[in-house]
């Protein structure tokens, strides 16, 4: 299963989040994670959506005409509440199930 990933760490602005490094060709992996930079991760937020793909996404994901995509933007925050990592993913909707577990309290 293929997905389009844009990931980064602190320093440069991307969708309102300060990032150091963005490399969409690196498939979500990048040199130097927040933990390696000395950040202690405290929390994450995820924004999940669905839409029709851009022409570039449709080609890259080899999607048939009319196939929707799922978008997931995850932001990692350190113990000071500062965003230190962002991953923006586009996935073929029929190919993925997103499952979440979290406490009720």
C-alpha positions as CSV (number, residue, x, y, z in Angstrom):
1,X,0.0,0.0,0.0
2,X,1.3,3.4,-1.0
3,X,0.9,6.7,0.7
4,X,2.2,10.2,0.1
5,X,4.1,11.5,3.2
6,X,5.4,15.0,4.1
7,X,7.3,15.0,7.4
8,X,9.5,17.4,9.4
9,X,11.0,18.7,12.6
10,X,11.3,22.2,14.1
11,X,12.6,25.3,12.4
12,X,10.8,26.2,9.2
13,X,7.1,27.1,8.8
14,X,4.8,24.5,7.2
15,X,1.1,24.7,7.7
16,X,1.6,27.0,10.7
17,X,4.1,24.6,12.4
18,X,7.8,25.5,12.8
19,X,9.9,22.8,11.1
20,X,13.6,22.2,10.6
21,X,13.4,19.6,7.9
22,X,10.8,18.6,5.4
23,X,11.5,15.8,2.9
24,X,8.4,14.4,1.1
25,X,10.6,12.0,-0.9
26,X,11.8,10.4,2.3
27,X,8.4,8.7,3.0
28,X,8.0,9.9,6.5
29,X,11.5,9.1,7.7
30,X,13.9,12.0,8.2
31,X,17.4,12.6,9.6
32,X,17.2,13.7,13.3
33,X,14.0,13.0,15.2
34,X,12.7,15.3,18.0
35,X,13.9,12.6,20.5
36,X,17.4,12.7,19.0
37,X,17.3,16.5,19.3
38,X,16.7,16.1,23.0
39,X,12.9,16.7,23.0
40,X,10.7,14.6,25.3
41,X,7.4,14.0,23.6
42,X,4.3,14.5,25.7
43,X,1.4,14.4,23.3
44,X,0.1,14.1,19.7
45,X,-2.8,15.5,17.8
46,X,-4.2,14.0,14.6
47,X,-6.5,15.7,12.1
48,X,-8.1,13.1,9.8
49,X,-10.1,14.0,6.7
50,X,-11.3,12.6,3.4
51,X,-11.2,14.3,0.0
52,X,-10.6,13.7,-3.7
53,X,-6.9,13.5,-4.6
54,X,-4.9,16.1,-6.5
55,X,-3.8,15.0,-10.0
56,X,-0.3,14.4,-8.6
57,X,-1.5,12.3,-5.7
58,X,-3.7,10.3,-8.1
59,X,-0.7,9.5,-10.3
60,X,1.6,8.7,-7.4
61,X,-0.9,6.5,-5.7
62,X,-2.0,4.9,-9.0
63,X,-5.7,5.6,-8.1
64,X,-8.6,4.9,-10.4
65,X,-10.7,7.9,-11.4
66,X,-13.2,8.8,-8.6
67,X,-11.2,7.1,-5.8
68,X,-11.0,9.3,-2.6
69,X,-8.1,9.7,-0.2
70,X,-7.8,9.9,3.5
71,X,-5.6,12.6,4.9
72,X,-3.9,12.4,8.3
73,X,-1.9,15.2,9.8
74,X,-0.1,14.3,13.1
75,X,1.7,16.8,15.2
76,X,3.9,15.8,18.1
77,X,4.3,18.2,21.1
78,X,7.1,18.2,23.7
79,X,6.6,18.6,27.4
80,X,6.5,22.4,27.0
81,X,3.6,22.2,24.6
82,X,5.8,23.1,21.6
83,X,5.1,21.4,18.3
84,X,8.3,19.5,17.4
85,X,7.3,17.1,14.6
86,X,4.7,17.0,11.9
87,X,3.7,14.2,9.5
88,X,1.1,14.9,6.8
89,X,0.0,11.7,5.0
90,X,-2.3,11.1,2.1
91,X,-3.6,7.5,1.7
92,X,-5.9,5.7,-0.7
93,X,-9.2,5.5,1.2
94,X,-10.2,2.0,0.1
95,X,-6.8,0.6,1.1
96,X,-6.7,1.7,4.8
97,X,-8.6,1.5,8.1
98,X,-7.6,3.9,10.8
99,X,-8.0,2.5,14.3
100,X,-7.7,4.5,17.5
101,X,-7.6,3.4,21.1
102,X,-7.8,5.9,24.0
103,X,-8.9,5.9,27.6
104,X,-12.5,6.8,28.5
105,X,-11.4,9.1,31.4
